[in-house]
Structures are given as structure tokens and as C-alpha cells.
Amino acid sequence: MSEKSIRPHLSQRQAAADCINQALEKSDSAEICHAIAAATHLYNISDLAQISRIARLSIYRAFAGDPRKPNFATVFKCLDAMGFRLHVTVHPSSRARATHLTHRSL
């Protein structure tokens, strides 16, 4: 069993989560991909591939900084395999105008 196949220490996982969250706050897709790529290096890539059901090479390519960004399914599956989850919060200000929504439209 490789050393990386053991779950990284909680402090390493928290640091990776913080890095991803900082990139998400900037809305910079290249930085988000870079942060997720850094997090994947904490894990055995074969384990991530098996758990996420995404080919190892596809994981490497998805977060390698290629101009073609990974799709949401790849992001969600990889984050889930690493034990991370995206969470949406309300930003204090909205740049788009709201429409008159009913409960049925949500």
C-alpha cells in the first residue's frame, strides 16, 4: 500500500480546502483548477480514479491548466472522492437584478 493511499492528515485536508475556497472566492477558473490539482497530490491518484470513476489521465488533464476546463461532473466527482464538498452562500450584494419568483419556479 502506498503512503499516499492513506487519507492525508486533517490539517493537510483543511489547508487544501482553504486554498480551493480562496480560489473560488476569486472566481478564477485557472486558479480553481490549480488549487484542486494541488489537493489531488495529497492522494493516491489511482484511488481517486477508482472512487470517482474517472480515468487517472482524465484527472491529470482536467486540472493541468489546459484552456479547456473540467466540467462540473469531473470537479464534483474528484472533490467528493477527496472528501470535499462545494457549498454555496449568499453574497451580500447581487449584481444581477432579481425577477419576481414564486416558490413554484424554484
Beta strands, then each sheet from edge to edge (+ up, - down):
end
